[in-house]
Amino acid sequence: MMNRKEKIKVILKLAVPTMIENFLLTMVGFVDTLFVSKIGLHEVTAVGMVNAIIAVYIAVFTALGIGTSSLIARSVGAGEIGKAKAIAKQSTWVSAAAGLLIGMITLIFAEPLLLLMGTEPDILADAVIYFQISAVPSLFLSLMTIFGSVLRSAGDSRSPMMVGIWINVIHIGLDYILIFGAGEWGGWGIAGAAWATTISRMIGAAALFGYISRSELSFSLRRGRSSSEYVVPLLKISSPAAAERLIMRLGQLFYMGLIIKIGTDVYAAHLIGGNIISLSYLPGYGLGVAATTLVGQHFGANRKRDAYEYGVLTAWIAAVFMTTVGIIFFIFSPIAATWFTDDQAIVGMVRTALGIDAFAQPFLAVSLVLAGALQGIGDTKSPMYSTAVGIWLVRTTFVYVLGLKLGMGIAGVWLANAIDLTLRSIYLSWRFKKQLK
């Protein structure tokens, strides 16, 4: 029986590589945008519009990953390795089918989807090129997501991190060469950026499967006579997780529209504040993945007390990490804001936003971690309900009342976020305790 200090070490051993991997992905996105910006602002806008749609695709693949992690973690915890292998294999085929289907949808409906997003005619051609090259081969993105989930659910977060490091380095190198060219070759511009992304995903999927092949969960990709008995449980867990992410995306679009009505300067300050503080969320995401695995494994082994303690400890660690980072960002927010704008009024609003957010960080930490913990035991409905009510009822209502009607501006917007996160963390804490106590 491990003591609390040993459990904290186990949590960090699993979470830190995921934090590093998420940080690298964030930085690669920044470099990608920086390179494309050297071509022109139209190209940056085109990439931004496409990535907004691909974020929805990623939500679907991530939801399948959550279902996979939950089922495999519980099987590993119960010592049923054969069952875990079967789940990993069937999850791969389901994920591949989803990737191929989304790829076909992109191939046929790329232009209508971009027009639906409000893409301007002068950037439509570039957007279609980038969209089709990067999203028609969504098979590789879906496989990367599912293979990473398989490894993490078995307790191996280091291998996905190492793959993440190498494909990010490759991505940056390919970006530069394929966008700008080499020697007398002038490069492919925005198409080069898309090909760099696609090639990196292909390499990443192959590398992750190589790690699985050398693990205790190794399986053959041949269909053979394998049963499909785990497909329904996988979809049953994954569907609410997918719905949660879609609800969140749509809700964000809705309350963003409310913020624009408050004022374009408030909207700009909100976006800048969100970009600055986004790095503070990475510990929460990494620790949420750790909670899914550790809570799921101990729940599967019928050790509910340990499962509960792992969830609570992970939430406390996340709260300390994220609050510390949030305070640091608040202190340095006037400097960070000037990277984006010279307008001192907006800089002041960014500081106000991050000051409020520093107090909301513990509640965000608890929400992220306990959502992952609940998903680990197969409860994906509670996080879905909390997101639906939080985004559509609490957050939008308070943005409207505080930001628009009471004229509190940016303070009203970020207070609405804080109220949403506080209520969400209380609800998820109650659900987690009820499930395991």
ChimeraX attribute file (.defattr): number of C-alpha atoms within 10 A of each C-alpha:
attribute: neighborCount
match mode: 1-to-1
recipient: residues
	/A:1	6
	/A:2	9
	/A:3	7
	/A:4	12
	/A:5	10
	/A:6	10
	/A:7	18
	/A:8	15
	/A:9	11
	/A:10	16
	/A:11	23
	/A:12	17
	/A:13	16
	/A:14	23
	/A:15	26
	/A:16	19
	/A:17	20
	/A:18	28
	/A:19	22
	/A:20	19
	/A:21	23
	/A:22	20
	/A:23	19
	/A:24	18
	/A:25	16
	/A:26	15
	/A:27	14
	/A:28	17
	/A:29	14
	/A:30	11
	/A:31	16
	/A:32	21
	/A:33	17
	/A:34	12
	/A:35	20
	/A:36	24
	/A:37	16
	/A:38	13
	/A:39	14
	/A:40	12
	/A:41	12
	/A:42	17
	/A:43	21
	/A:44	21
	/A:45	20
	/A:46	25
	/A:47	25
	/A:48	14
	/A:49	21
	/A:50	23
	/A:51	18
	/A:52	13
	/A:53	15
	/A:54	18
	/A:55	14
	/A:56	16
	/A:57	21
	/A:58	19
	/A:59	19
	/A:60	25
	/A:61	26
	/A:62	21
	/A:63	25
	/A:64	29
	/A:65	28
	/A:66	31
	/A:67	31
	/A:68	31
	/A:69	34
	/A:70	33
	/A:71	29
	/A:72	32
	/A:73	33
	/A:74	28
	/A:75	25
	/A:76	24
	/A:77	23
	/A:78	19
	/A:79	14
	/A:80	15
	/A:81	16
	/A:82	15
	/A:83	17
	/A:84	28
	/A:85	20
	/A:86	21
	/A:87	28
	/A:88	25
	/A:89	24
	/A:90	21
	/A:91	26
	/A:92	23
	/A:93	18
	/A:94	19
	/A:95	27
	/A:96	20
	/A:97	15
	/A:98	20
	/A:99	25
	/A:100	19
	/A:101	15
	/A:102	20
	/A:103	22
	/A:104	17
	/A:105	14
	/A:106	23
	/A:107	17
	/A:108	12
	/A:109	13
	/A:110	22
	/A:111	19
	/A:112	13
	/A:113	16
	/A:114	20
	/A:115	13
	/A:116	8
	/A:117	13
	/A:118	11
	/A:119	19
	/A:120	15
	/A:121	10
	/A:122	10
	/A:123	17
	/A:124	21
	/A:125	14
	/A:126	19
	/A:127	28
	/A:128	23
	/A:129	18
	/A:130	25
	/A:131	25
	/A:132	22
	/A:133	21
	/A:134	25
	/A:135	28
	/A:136	21
	/A:137	21
	/A:138	28
	/A:139	22
	/A:140	24
	/A:141	24
	/A:142	28
	/A:143	29
	/A:144	25
	/A:145	24
	/A:146	31
	/A:147	28
	/A:148	25
	/A:149	28
	/A:150	32
	/A:151	25
	/A:152	25
	/A:153	32
	/A:154	23
	/A:155	19
	/A:156	21
	/A:157	25
	/A:158	19
	/A:159	18
	/A:160	24
	/A:161	20
	/A:162	16
	/A:163	20
	/A:164	26
	/A:165	16
	/A:166	14
	/A:167	24
	/A:168	22
	/A:169	15
	/A:170	17
	/A:171	24
	/A:172	20
	/A:173	12
	/A:174	20
	/A:175	27
	/A:176	20
	/A:177	20
	/A:178	22
	/A:179	23
	/A:180	21
	/A:181	16
	/A:182	11
	/A:183	8
	/A:184	6
	/A:185	10
	/A:186	12
	/A:187	18
	/A:188	15
	/A:189	23
	/A:190	26
	/A:191	22
	/A:192	22
	/A:193	28
	/A:194	23
	/A:195	20
	/A:196	24
	/A:197	24
	/A:198	21
	/A:199	17
	/A:200	22
	/A:201	26
	/A:202	18
	/A:203	17
	/A:204	26
	/A:205	22
	/A:206	16
	/A:207	21
	/A:208	23
	/A:209	21
	/A:210	13
	/A:211	18
	/A:212	20
	/A:213	13
	/A:214	10
	/A:215	13
	/A:216	13
	/A:217	22
	/A:218	18
	/A:219	18
	/A:220	10
	/A:221	11
	/A:222	9
	/A:223	10
	/A:224	7
	/A:225	6
	/A:226	10
	/A:227	11
	/A:228	12
	/A:229	11
	/A:230	19
	/A:231	15
	/A:232	10
	/A:233	14
	/A:234	24
	/A:235	18
	/A:236	16
	/A:237	24
	/A:238	27
	/A:239	18
	/A:240	21
	/A:241	27
	/A:242	25
	/A:243	20
	/A:244	23
	/A:245	22
	/A:246	20
	/A:247	18
	/A:248	19
	/A:249	16
	/A:250	14
	/A:251	20
	/A:252	16
	/A:253	10
	/A:254	14
	/A:255	20
	/A:256	18
	/A:257	13
	/A:258	19
	/A:259	24
	/A:260	14
	/A:261	14
	/A:262	21
	/A:263	15
	/A:264	11
	/A:265	17
	/A:266	22
	/A:267	21
	/A:268	19
	/A:269	26
	/A:270	23
	/A:271	13
	/A:272	23
	/A:273	27
	/A:274	15
	/A:275	13
	/A:276	19
	/A:277	21
	/A:278	12
	/A:279	18
	/A:280	22
	/A:281	22
	/A:282	22
	/A:283	27
	/A:284	29
	/A:285	20
	/A:286	27
	/A:287	29
	/A:288	30
	/A:289	29
	/A:290	31
	/A:291	32
	/A:292	30
	/A:293	35
	/A:294	33
	/A:295	33
	/A:296	34
	/A:297	31
	/A:298	24
	/A:299	24
	/A:300	24
	/A:301	19
	/A:302	14
	/A:303	16
	/A:304	18
	/A:305	13
	/A:306	20
	/A:307	25
	/A:308	22
	/A:309	15
	/A:310	24
	/A:311	30
	/A:312	21
	/A:313	18
	/A:314	28
	/A:315	27
	/A:316	16
	/A:317	20
	/A:318	29
	/A:319	24
	/A:320	15
	/A:321	19
	/A:322	26
	/A:323	22
	/A:324	16
	/A:325	19
	/A:326	26
	/A:327	19
	/A:328	15
	/A:329	23
	/A:330	24
	/A:331	15
	/A:332	12
	/A:333	22
	/A:334	17
	/A:335	13
	/A:336	19
	/A:337	23
	/A:338	14
	/A:339	11
	/A:340	16
	/A:341	14
	/A:342	10
	/A:343	12
	/A:344	12
	/A:345	12
	/A:346	24
	/A:347	23
	/A:348	15
	/A:349	23
	/A:350	27
	/A:351	24
	/A:352	18
	/A:353	25
	/A:354	26
	/A:355	19
	/A:356	20
	/A:357	24
	/A:358	22
	/A:359	15
	/A:360	23
	/A:361	27
	/A:362	25
	/A:363	23
	/A:364	25
	/A:365	30
	/A:366	28
	/A:367	29
	/A:368	27
	/A:369	33
	/A:370	29
	/A:371	30
	/A:372	30
	/A:373	34
	/A:374	28
	/A:375	30
	/A:376	36
	/A:377	28
	/A:378	23
	/A:379	22
	/A:380	27
	/A:381	20
	/A:382	19
	/A:383	25
	/A:384	22
	/A:385	18
	/A:386	22
	/A:387	25
	/A:388	19
	/A:389	16
	/A:390	23
	/A:391	25
	/A:392	19
	/A:393	13
	/A:394	19
	/A:395	24
	/A:396	26
	/A:397	16
	/A:398	21
	/A:399	27
	/A:400	20
	/A:401	16
	/A:402	20
	/A:403	26
	/A:404	19
	/A:405	13
	/A:406	11
	/A:407	13
	/A:408	16
	/A:409	20
	/A:410	29
	/A:411	23
	/A:412	23
	/A:413	29
	/A:414	26
	/A:415	22
	/A:416	24
	/A:417	22
	/A:418	21
	/A:419	16
	/A:420	25
	/A:421	27
	/A:422	19
	/A:423	17
	/A:424	26
	/A:425	22
	/A:426	14
	/A:427	17
	/A:428	23
	/A:429	20
	/A:430	12
	/A:431	17
	/A:432	20
	/A:433	14
	/A:434	9
	/A:435	12
	/A:436	16
	/A:437	8
